[in-house]
Every structure is written in C-alpha cells, then in structure tokens.
Amino acid sequence: DNCEVTITETITGNVNSCGVGSFTRTFTATDGQGLTNVQVCQQRITVYGIHDYRITFPTDEEGTCAEVP
C-alpha cells in the first residue's frame, strides 16, 4: 500500500551505573491502516568495561615551607 509509516522503537536490557551491559532495540513499522511489519528488526548492543588504565603517583617529597616557591 501507499500509506504513511510510523516507526516505533522499544529498548529493553540492563546496564550498570558505568554504562556496562547490554540492551536490545526492537523496531516496529506500522502503516496508516494499522498493519505492522511481519519481520522483527532488532539490534543488540553490548557495552564492555575496559579497565586497562594505570594510575601512577609521583614519589613523596619532603621539605620546609621556606623551600616552597
């Protein structure tokens, strides 16, 4: 048919406070007569936490207040 189409997106899933986890986006197309798509269109997205960072602190220094510029 030659009707206008509306796309609806539904998001389900679970991510933690750092945004790590997975979720699924499901898209549904509905035409002006209320007919929906037969084929389900889904996109699964997985976000991984990468912890390959390294923190290095400088060595301790000692001195008197008079030595501070």
N, C-alpha and C positions, 0 to 999 in steps of 0.2 A: 504494500500500500504506500501511499504518498503522504503520510501523516507526520506531524512533528513528533520528535522523540525526546524523552526525558531520561537522563542517565542518573541513577541513584547509586551512591557508594556507601557501603557498610564496612566498618572497621571492627575487627574482633582480635583479641590477643592479650598479651601481658608483657609489659616492660617494667623494669625496676626504676628507682629514682635516678639512676645514671643513664637511663635510656637503653639498657641492655635487655634483650629478649626478642620475641618475635610476634608478629601480628599478620593478619590476613585482610586484604582489601577485596571485597566482593562487589562487582559492578553489575547492575541490572538495568536493562534498557526497556522502557515502556513507551508504546506509541500512543497517539491520541485516542485510540479506541480501547485502551487499557490492556492491550496484548503485550506480554513480556517475552524477552528472549528465551529460547529453549536451552541454548548452551550457556553454562555458567562461566563467567570470566572472573578468575581470581588471580591475585598477585600476593605471594607470600614473601614477606620481608623479615630477615633475621639480622639483628644488630649484635655484634660480638664486642665484648670488652677486651681491649688490648692494653696490657699492662707492661709494656717493655720500656718504661721510663726509669730513669735512675736519678736519685737526688744525692748531690754531693755538697756537704757543708765545708766551709773554709776551716782551716786549723785555728785553734784558740790562740789568742794573743794576750799578752799582759803588758801593762804599762801604768804610768801615773797620769793623773788628769793634766799635769803640766805638759805632757808629751803629745796630747791630742791637739791637732791643728785647729 
